């Protein structure tokens, strides 16, 4: 997908996903100015909890990029965002990965079947494979979503917890010798979704479970963000 977009940009030009500027100098998603902003944001990963790392914090630029990844059929943005984050291997976030016991499993949060049919792909799976290309990790598809849960966007902290309680199930055995699992999601807000997935993993296994997401969004700002971008729904 990025190669096709690069060729299209070269021939026809295109608009920046960040600011909307029409230019032939995209890389292939962002203009030079927005790319510099993304790199600057990527230099400051966020650790909302000890076992959680978010590659970027949420602002208007990163929100638009993940919105496009999820809703505008641009799965190539997953590898693009991870690649920009991994550009400086010595950064704090990748030092965090280096401290984990290897080899570890990367476990993408599964979509409901209806969401998957709607999008044609699982964005968290794309993120997981992108991370696996930079780390000593293997993507594991052993977790399934047992039932459909409504979008988390407009729910309170307690409502989010109830909404995803018991929604995940481990259907495959954890491979021998893999005691570290990293749950992969797109956005970390309250942590309700990833904690529910972690609970499913730990029911019958002694594991060191970590969480990695593309973005961090403060729970108190989620509804304010909807005013500026009412289309966005963070699952």
Long-range contacts (C-beta under 8 A, 24 or more apart in sequence): 1-74, 1-75, 1-76, 2-28, 2-76, 2-79, 2-80, 5-29, 5-76, 17-64, 17-65, 17-68, 17-74, 17-77, 18-61, 18-64, 18-65, 29-65, 29-74, 29-77, 29-80, 34-61, 35-84, 37-61, 38-62, 38-65, 38-81, 38-84, 39-84, 39-87, 42-84, 42-85, 42-87, 42-91, 43-88, 43-91, 45-85, 45-91, 45-92, 45-93, 45-96, 46-216, 47-96, 48-188, 48-191, 48-216, 49-191, 49-211, 51-209, 51-210, 51-211, 52-188, 52-191, 52-194, 52-210, 52-211, 52-212, 52-213, 53-93, 53-96, 53-210, 53-211, 53-212, 53-213, 54-188, 54-212, 54-213, 54-214, 54-215, 54-216, 55-81, 55-82, 55-85, 55-93, 55-212, 55-213, 55-214, 55-215, 56-81, 56-85, 56-214, 56-215, 56-216, 57-215, 57-216, 57-217, 58-187, 58-215, 58-216, 58-217, 58-218, 58-221, 58-225, 60-228, 60-229, 62-214, 62-215, 63-215, 63-225, 63-229, 63-232, 64-229, 66-186, 66-187, 66-214, 66-215, 67-229, 67-231, 67-232, 69-123, 69-126, 69-186, 70-119, 70-123, 70-186, 70-235, 71-119, 71-231, 73-119, 73-120, 75-121, 75-123, 75-126, 78-123, 78-126, 78-127, 78-129, 78-130, 78-214, 79-126, 79-129, 79-130, 79-133, 81-127, 81-130, 81-214, 82-127, 82-130, 82-131, 82-133, 82-134, 82-214, 83-130, 83-134, 86-134, 94-134, 94-135, 97-135, 100-180, 100-182, 100-208, 100-210, 101-179, 101-180, 101-208, 102-136, 102-137, 102-180, 103-136, 103-137, 103-138, 103-177, 103-178, 104-135, 104-136, 104-137, 104-138, 104-178, 104-180, 104-181, 104-182, 105-137, 105-138, 105-139, 105-140, 105-174, 105-175, 105-178, 105-180, 105-181, 105-182, 106-131, 106-132, 106-135, 106-137, 106-138, 106-139, 106-140, 106-182, 106-184, 107-139, 107-140, 107-142, 107-143, 107-181, 107-182, 107-183, 107-184, 107-197, 107-201, 108-139, 108-141, 108-184, 108-185, 109-143, 109-183, 109-184, 109-185, 109-193, 109-194, 109-197, 110-141, 110-143, 110-144, 110-145, 110-168, 111-145, 111-235, 112-145, 112-147, 112-148, 112-149, 113-145, 114-148, 115-235, 123-186, 124-184, 124-185, 124-186, 127-184, 127-185, 127-186, 127-214, 128-184, 131-182, 131-184, 131-212, 137-182, 138-178, 140-172, 140-174, 140-175, 140-178, 140-181, 141-172, 142-170, 142-171, 142-172, 142-173, 142-174, 143-168, 143-169, 143-170, 143-171, 143-197, 143-200, 143-201, 144-168, 144-169, 144-171, 151-233, 151-234, 151-235, 152-189, 152-192, 152-193, 152-234, 152-235, 153-222, 153-226, 153-232, 153-233, 153-234, 154-223, 154-226, 157-190, 157-192, 157-219, 160-189, 160-190, 160-192, 160-193, 161-190, 161-192, 161-195, 163-192, 164-192, 164-193, 164-196, 165-196, 166-196, 167-196, 168-196, 168-197, 168-199, 168-200, 169-200, 170-200, 170-201, 170-203, 170-204, 170-205, 174-201, 174-205, 174-207, 179-206, 179-207, 179-208, 180-207, 180-208, 180-210, 181-207, 181-208, 181-209, 181-210, 182-209, 182-210, 182-211, 182-212, 183-209, 183-210, 183-211, 183-212, 184-212, 184-213, 185-211, 185-212, 185-213, 185-214, 186-213, 186-214, 186-215, 186-234, 186-235, 187-213, 187-214, 187-215, 187-216, 187-217, 187-234, 188-213, 188-215, 188-216, 188-217, 189-216, 189-217, 189-218, 189-219, 189-222, 189-234, 190-219, 193-235
